[in-house]
Amino acid sequence: MLPSQRALFDMPRDVCYLNAAAWSPLPLASQEAGRVGVGRKGRPWELDAAFANTMHERARKAAAALIGADAADIALVSSVGYGVAIAGKVMKIARGARVLTLKDDHTSPVLEWMSRAEAGGFRVESVAHSGDGDWTSAVLAAIERPGAEPVALASISSVHWSDGGALDMARIGAALRKVGAMLLVDATHDAGVRRIDVKTLDPDILIFPTYKWVLGPYGRAFAYVAKRHQGGIPVEQTAFGRKRVVAEDPVYFTDPSYVDSAKRFDMGERDHFISMEMAAIGMEMMAGWGNDAIVARLSMLTKRLAEGLSGDRTNAGATVMDEKLRAPHVLCLGFPQGMPEDLPKKLAAQKVYAAPRLGRLRISPHVYNDEEDVDRFVAAFKTAAA
Ligand SMILES: Cc1ncc(COP(=O)(O)O)c(C=O)c1O
């Protein structure tokens, strides 16, 4: 199991930060890279013209390594929503078909399809589980429901942001393939932590941002686009998305046909080398630790949390999802009688941080947390919830 990595972060001992699913702290190394990067932009004449390219290719490679992809199949984007906008342009949804989403999933994998449904003549079906937290069975049942319109696409998170439910993407992917449907994965709360291999899962598009689990800055996200969609029209029309449109050439639009890889989908101004390097560092750290070691550490912490919070009159009736159905790194407390008033605020007053999400309290430890944080959380929770 990975030991605590707290020393690599600027995290005082009296801070109990269990909120990586909202946004993680930047490692000290990324902060330093950001400072150096700002200095570089302050003296652009000293910078080699190829430097930005080195940075975005480094980030592309680091992102690819986290999900078992080839770097050429990764587009540099600014957000999950941007990646879903690519999907909106390249995926053709047949009239009369269904697009499956998860009930109360984050807006990013959902709203694109809601906004296109009426004009496109398709229906967005919001899949709910039966109250047991089993998202996988609910999605499989929706795919296979007899008599329903055909499924064109499932546009879903692989770990649900508000209850921490973990979906079995291998089974869902296989069921979708069987009916000829596409798969878009929002891997925001998954990539870097649970093992993902796009070569076996074979999603059509899979997207993740850097500012949460992979310890990076805002404004940097990565979209895997399967080769079968790489002939599509990108969201933005850029020079670098074309074979030869080069400012330094005497003729500008020499060859405006698109490049043959996911790079055609890269966002404009991808040369933001400051945050690109910061993003690369976080992803490289995650890859260096490896999925198994990270999962072992985080599941140990969430298990200790669940045990500390269970079966005690002082726990405000908090419930947790079955370990088999939840992600190893996210523990969401449900409150059948309602969350105690101001609970997150009362915790924050003790420098204990977790997030209220749709009536639950989402606790999300990362590699900088340890048993002392967990025990502090349990004690602070019992006082605040009393
Ligand atoms: C499941 C999920 N997807 C996406 C995002 C972020 O989306 P975007 O990068 O489009 O702002 C979040 C942020 O909380 C999230 O929880």
The ligand as an SDF file (V2000), in Angstrom:
LIG
                    3D

 16 16  0  0  0  0  0  0  0  0999 V2000
  -18.8350   13.9800  -12.6420 C   0  0  0  0  0  0  0  0  0  0  0  0
  -18.2680   15.3190  -12.9660 C   0  0  0  0  0  0  0  0  0  0  0  0
  -18.0420   15.6260  -14.2410 N   0  0  0  0  0  0  0  0  0  0  0  0
  -17.5210   16.8050  -14.6030 C   0  0  0  0  0  0  0  0  0  0  0  0
  -17.1950   17.7570  -13.6610 C   0  0  0  0  0  0  0  0  0  0  0  0
  -16.5830   19.0400  -14.1060 C   0  0  0  0  0  0  0  0  0  0  0  0
  -17.0690   19.3910  -15.3490 O   0  0  0  0  0  0  0  0  0  0  0  0
  -16.4080   20.5160  -16.2330 P   0  0  0  0  0  0  0  0  0  0  0  0
  -14.9580   20.1400  -16.4030 O   0  0  0  0  0  0  0  0  0  0  0  0
  -17.1780   20.4520  -17.5020 O   0  0  0  0  0  0  0  0  0  0  0  0
  -16.5540   21.8110  -15.5130 O   0  0  0  0  0  0  0  0  0  0  0  0
  -17.4350   17.5000  -12.3140 C   0  0  0  0  0  0  0  0  0  0  0  0
  -17.1860   18.5270  -11.2820 C   0  0  0  0  0  0  0  0  0  0  0  0
  -17.6310   18.4550  -10.1770 O   0  0  0  0  0  0  0  0  0  0  0  0
  -17.9740   16.2460  -11.9590 C   0  0  0  0  0  0  0  0  0  0  0  0
  -18.2010   15.9370  -10.6810 O   0  0  0  0  0  0  0  0  0  0  0  0
  1  2  1  0
  2  3  1  0
  2 15  2  0
  3  4  2  0
  4  5  1  0
  5  6  1  0
  5 12  2  0
  6  7  1  0
  7  8  1  0
  8  9  2  0
  8 10  1  0
  8 11  1  0
 12 13  1  0
 12 15  1  0
 13 14  2  0
 15 16  1  0
M  END
$$$$
